[in-house]
Amino acid sequence: MTSIGLPHFLIVGAALFALGMITVVTRRNAVGILMGVELILNAANVNFIAFNHYVEGPGKVTGQVFSIFVIVLAAAEAAVGLAIVLAIYQTFRTIDVQETDTLRQ
């Protein structure tokens, strides 16, 4: 019987990160891009907690503190991002990122 170790968690974190990157790169919808960013941040959380659990050393709680910090940061990013999406929708009547390219002109 195999036990679950650090490499298993790192693979899950890498898969979440890859899915998040694919989502950010391929989506034209601003909400979809925000969801991809959330996946990337959750991948970082998985890695923080895994290293905190499996790597010995002083300050055993640091991975959990970093994860809480990332969760707070993700909540703030979601609030600001959704406010920007709502402002863009009110102006352009779409949340398609490529449609809002006229902001630069």
Biotite code that builds the C-alpha atoms (Angstrom):
import biotite.structure as struc

atoms = struc.array([
    struc.Atom([0.000, 0.000, 0.000], chain_id="A", res_id=1, res_name="MET", atom_name="CA", element="C"),
    struc.Atom([1.392, 3.407, -0.953], chain_id="A", res_id=2, res_name="THR", atom_name="CA", element="C"),
    struc.Atom([1.170, 6.391, 1.295], chain_id="A", res_id=3, res_name="SER", atom_name="CA", element="C"),
    struc.Atom([0.400, 9.896, 0.174], chain_id="A", res_id=4, res_name="ILE", atom_name="CA", element="C"),
    struc.Atom([3.499, 12.065, 0.357], chain_id="A", res_id=5, res_name="GLY", atom_name="CA", element="C"),
    struc.Atom([4.799, 15.448, -0.664], chain_id="A", res_id=6, res_name="LEU", atom_name="CA", element="C"),
    struc.Atom([5.178, 14.579, -4.382], chain_id="A", res_id=7, res_name="PRO", atom_name="CA", element="C"),
    struc.Atom([1.471, 13.767, -4.613], chain_id="A", res_id=8, res_name="HIS", atom_name="CA", element="C"),
    struc.Atom([0.508, 17.178, -3.257], chain_id="A", res_id=9, res_name="PHE", atom_name="CA", element="C"),
    struc.Atom([3.005, 18.881, -5.551], chain_id="A", res_id=10, res_name="LEU", atom_name="CA", element="C"),
    struc.Atom([1.457, 17.119, -8.541], chain_id="A", res_id=11, res_name="ILE", atom_name="CA", element="C"),
    struc.Atom([-2.008, 18.289, -7.494], chain_id="A", res_id=12, res_name="VAL", atom_name="CA", element="C"),
    struc.Atom([-0.664, 21.832, -7.038], chain_id="A", res_id=13, res_name="GLY", atom_name="CA", element="C"),
    struc.Atom([1.017, 21.732, -10.453], chain_id="A", res_id=14, res_name="ALA", atom_name="CA", element="C"),
    struc.Atom([-2.183, 20.464, -12.077], chain_id="A", res_id=15, res_name="ALA", atom_name="CA", element="C"),
    struc.Atom([-4.222, 23.255, -10.450], chain_id="A", res_id=16, res_name="LEU", atom_name="CA", element="C"),
    struc.Atom([-1.644, 25.816, -11.550], chain_id="A", res_id=17, res_name="PHE", atom_name="CA", element="C"),
    struc.Atom([-1.641, 24.489, -15.125], chain_id="A", res_id=18, res_name="ALA", atom_name="CA", element="C"),
    struc.Atom([-5.439, 24.527, -15.295], chain_id="A", res_id=19, res_name="LEU", atom_name="CA", element="C"),
    struc.Atom([-5.462, 28.073, -13.933], chain_id="A", res_id=20, res_name="GLY", atom_name="CA", element="C"),
    struc.Atom([-2.906, 29.235, -16.493], chain_id="A", res_id=21, res_name="MET", atom_name="CA", element="C"),
    struc.Atom([-4.835, 27.594, -19.333], chain_id="A", res_id=22, res_name="ILE", atom_name="CA", element="C"),
    struc.Atom([-8.008, 29.276, -18.089], chain_id="A", res_id=23, res_name="THR", atom_name="CA", element="C"),
    struc.Atom([-6.377, 32.716, -17.880], chain_id="A", res_id=24, res_name="VAL", atom_name="CA", element="C"),
    struc.Atom([-4.801, 32.441, -21.322], chain_id="A", res_id=25, res_name="VAL", atom_name="CA", element="C"),
    struc.Atom([-7.751, 30.990, -23.221], chain_id="A", res_id=26, res_name="THR", atom_name="CA", element="C"),
    struc.Atom([-10.757, 32.846, -21.760], chain_id="A", res_id=27, res_name="ARG", atom_name="CA", element="C"),
    struc.Atom([-12.126, 36.020, -23.293], chain_id="A", res_id=28, res_name="ARG", atom_name="CA", element="C"),
    struc.Atom([-14.624, 36.487, -20.480], chain_id="A", res_id=29, res_name="ASN", atom_name="CA", element="C"),
    struc.Atom([-13.349, 38.597, -17.558], chain_id="A", res_id=30, res_name="ALA", atom_name="CA", element="C"),
    struc.Atom([-15.114, 36.412, -14.984], chain_id="A", res_id=31, res_name="VAL", atom_name="CA", element="C"),
    struc.Atom([-13.449, 33.314, -16.446], chain_id="A", res_id=32, res_name="GLY", atom_name="CA", element="C"),
    struc.Atom([-10.060, 35.001, -16.170], chain_id="A", res_id=33, res_name="ILE", atom_name="CA", element="C"),
    struc.Atom([-10.740, 35.795, -12.511], chain_id="A", res_id=34, res_name="LEU", atom_name="CA", element="C"),
    struc.Atom([-11.632, 32.136, -11.924], chain_id="A", res_id=35, res_name="MET", atom_name="CA", element="C"),
    struc.Atom([-8.313, 31.124, -13.471], chain_id="A", res_id=36, res_name="GLY", atom_name="CA", element="C"),
    struc.Atom([-6.455, 33.466, -11.132], chain_id="A", res_id=37, res_name="VAL", atom_name="CA", element="C"),
    struc.Atom([-8.279, 31.892, -8.194], chain_id="A", res_id=38, res_name="GLU", atom_name="CA", element="C"),
    struc.Atom([-7.123, 28.432, -9.351], chain_id="A", res_id=39, res_name="LEU", atom_name="CA", element="C"),
    struc.Atom([-3.534, 29.668, -9.473], chain_id="A", res_id=40, res_name="ILE", atom_name="CA", element="C"),
    struc.Atom([-3.798, 31.056, -5.941], chain_id="A", res_id=41, res_name="LEU", atom_name="CA", element="C"),
    struc.Atom([-5.308, 27.785, -4.701], chain_id="A", res_id=42, res_name="ASN", atom_name="CA", element="C"),
    struc.Atom([-2.390, 25.897, -6.254], chain_id="A", res_id=43, res_name="ALA", atom_name="CA", element="C"),
    struc.Atom([-0.047, 28.061, -4.215], chain_id="A", res_id=44, res_name="ALA", atom_name="CA", element="C"),
    struc.Atom([-2.101, 27.289, -1.089], chain_id="A", res_id=45, res_name="ASN", atom_name="CA", element="C"),
    struc.Atom([-1.821, 23.541, -1.695], chain_id="A", res_id=46, res_name="VAL", atom_name="CA", element="C"),
    struc.Atom([1.958, 23.871, -1.997], chain_id="A", res_id=47, res_name="ASN", atom_name="CA", element="C"),
    struc.Atom([2.247, 26.048, 1.126], chain_id="A", res_id=48, res_name="PHE", atom_name="CA", element="C"),
    struc.Atom([0.284, 23.586, 3.248], chain_id="A", res_id=49, res_name="ILE", atom_name="CA", element="C"),
    struc.Atom([2.081, 20.550, 1.810], chain_id="A", res_id=50, res_name="ALA", atom_name="CA", element="C"),
    struc.Atom([5.521, 21.993, 2.485], chain_id="A", res_id=51, res_name="PHE", atom_name="CA", element="C"),
    struc.Atom([4.378, 23.078, 5.930], chain_id="A", res_id=52, res_name="ASN", atom_name="CA", element="C"),
    struc.Atom([3.297, 19.513, 6.724], chain_id="A", res_id=53, res_name="HIS", atom_name="CA", element="C"),
    struc.Atom([6.160, 17.526, 5.206], chain_id="A", res_id=54, res_name="TYR", atom_name="CA", element="C"),
    struc.Atom([9.234, 19.735, 5.670], chain_id="A", res_id=55, res_name="VAL", atom_name="CA", element="C"),
    struc.Atom([10.710, 19.815, 9.152], chain_id="A", res_id=56, res_name="GLU", atom_name="CA", element="C"),
    struc.Atom([12.094, 22.962, 10.673], chain_id="A", res_id=57, res_name="GLY", atom_name="CA", element="C"),
    struc.Atom([11.441, 25.871, 13.004], chain_id="A", res_id=58, res_name="PRO", atom_name="CA", element="C"),
    struc.Atom([8.306, 27.925, 12.547], chain_id="A", res_id=59, res_name="GLY", atom_name="CA", element="C"),
    struc.Atom([6.081, 24.965, 11.666], chain_id="A", res_id=60, res_name="LYS", atom_name="CA", element="C"),
    struc.Atom([3.045, 27.230, 11.236], chain_id="A", res_id=61, res_name="VAL", atom_name="CA", element="C"),
    struc.Atom([4.460, 29.462, 8.486], chain_id="A", res_id=62, res_name="THR", atom_name="CA", element="C"),
    struc.Atom([2.804, 27.584, 5.610], chain_id="A", res_id=63, res_name="GLY", atom_name="CA", element="C"),
    struc.Atom([-0.599, 27.957, 7.212], chain_id="A", res_id=64, res_name="GLN", atom_name="CA", element="C"),
    struc.Atom([-0.039, 31.665, 7.839], chain_id="A", res_id=65, res_name="VAL", atom_name="CA", element="C"),
    struc.Atom([0.943, 32.150, 4.192], chain_id="A", res_id=66, res_name="PHE", atom_name="CA", element="C"),
    struc.Atom([-2.177, 30.268, 3.099], chain_id="A", res_id=67, res_name="SER", atom_name="CA", element="C"),
    struc.Atom([-4.414, 32.469, 5.211], chain_id="A", res_id=68, res_name="ILE", atom_name="CA", element="C"),
    struc.Atom([-2.677, 35.507, 3.729], chain_id="A", res_id=69, res_name="PHE", atom_name="CA", element="C"),
    struc.Atom([-3.279, 34.160, 0.187], chain_id="A", res_id=70, res_name="VAL", atom_name="CA", element="C"),
    struc.Atom([-6.955, 33.504, 0.979], chain_id="A", res_id=71, res_name="ILE", atom_name="CA", element="C"),
    struc.Atom([-7.388, 37.084, 2.227], chain_id="A", res_id=72, res_name="VAL", atom_name="CA", element="C"),
    struc.Atom([-5.560, 38.377, -0.837], chain_id="A", res_id=73, res_name="LEU", atom_name="CA", element="C"),
    struc.Atom([-7.786, 36.262, -3.118], chain_id="A", res_id=74, res_name="ALA", atom_name="CA", element="C"),
    struc.Atom([-10.919, 37.624, -1.465], chain_id="A", res_id=75, res_name="ALA", atom_name="CA", element="C"),
    struc.Atom([-9.715, 41.199, -1.959], chain_id="A", res_id=76, res_name="ALA", atom_name="CA", element="C"),
    struc.Atom([-8.751, 40.418, -5.567], chain_id="A", res_id=77, res_name="GLU", atom_name="CA", element="C"),
    struc.Atom([-12.187, 38.943, -6.228], chain_id="A", res_id=78, res_name="ALA", atom_name="CA", element="C"),
    struc.Atom([-13.939, 42.005, -4.791], chain_id="A", res_id=79, res_name="ALA", atom_name="CA", element="C"),
    struc.Atom([-11.835, 44.477, -6.778], chain_id="A", res_id=80, res_name="VAL", atom_name="CA", element="C"),
    struc.Atom([-11.951, 42.324, -9.918], chain_id="A", res_id=81, res_name="GLY", atom_name="CA", element="C"),
    struc.Atom([-15.721, 41.970, -9.832], chain_id="A", res_id=82, res_name="LEU", atom_name="CA", element="C"),
    struc.Atom([-16.079, 45.723, -9.275], chain_id="A", res_id=83, res_name="ALA", atom_name="CA", element="C"),
    struc.Atom([-13.950, 46.322, -12.373], chain_id="A", res_id=84, res_name="ILE", atom_name="CA", element="C"),
    struc.Atom([-16.008, 43.793, -14.350], chain_id="A", res_id=85, res_name="VAL", atom_name="CA", element="C"),
    struc.Atom([-19.228, 45.540, -13.315], chain_id="A", res_id=86, res_name="LEU", atom_name="CA", element="C"),
    struc.Atom([-17.815, 48.933, -14.321], chain_id="A", res_id=87, res_name="ALA", atom_name="CA", element="C"),
    struc.Atom([-16.731, 47.554, -17.691], chain_id="A", res_id=88, res_name="ILE", atom_name="CA", element="C"),
    struc.Atom([-20.156, 45.983, -18.208], chain_id="A", res_id=89, res_name="TYR", atom_name="CA", element="C"),
    struc.Atom([-21.916, 49.268, -17.431], chain_id="A", res_id=90, res_name="GLN", atom_name="CA", element="C"),
    struc.Atom([-19.736, 51.078, -19.958], chain_id="A", res_id=91, res_name="THR", atom_name="CA", element="C"),
    struc.Atom([-19.535, 48.567, -22.822], chain_id="A", res_id=92, res_name="PHE", atom_name="CA", element="C"),
    struc.Atom([-22.509, 46.236, -22.138], chain_id="A", res_id=93, res_name="ARG", atom_name="CA", element="C"),
    struc.Atom([-20.140, 43.252, -22.426], chain_id="A", res_id=94, res_name="THR", atom_name="CA", element="C"),
    struc.Atom([-17.540, 41.530, -20.279], chain_id="A", res_id=95, res_name="ILE", atom_name="CA", element="C"),
    struc.Atom([-15.526, 40.284, -23.248], chain_id="A", res_id=96, res_name="ASP", atom_name="CA", element="C"),
    struc.Atom([-11.935, 41.334, -22.629], chain_id="A", res_id=97, res_name="VAL", atom_name="CA", element="C"),
    struc.Atom([-11.147, 41.897, -26.304], chain_id="A", res_id=98, res_name="GLN", atom_name="CA", element="C"),
    struc.Atom([-14.202, 44.113, -26.778], chain_id="A", res_id=99, res_name="GLU", atom_name="CA", element="C"),
    struc.Atom([-12.871, 46.528, -24.148], chain_id="A", res_id=100, res_name="THR", atom_name="CA", element="C"),
    struc.Atom([-9.721, 47.101, -26.178], chain_id="A", res_id=101, res_name="ASP", atom_name="CA", element="C"),
    struc.Atom([-11.111, 50.523, -27.066], chain_id="A", res_id=102, res_name="THR", atom_name="CA", element="C"),
    struc.Atom([-10.073, 51.759, -23.616], chain_id="A", res_id=103, res_name="LEU", atom_name="CA", element="C"),
    struc.Atom([-6.570, 52.299, -24.988], chain_id="A", res_id=104, res_name="ARG", atom_name="CA", element="C"),
    struc.Atom([-7.713, 54.565, -27.827], chain_id="A", res_id=105, res_name="GLN", atom_name="CA", element="C"),
])
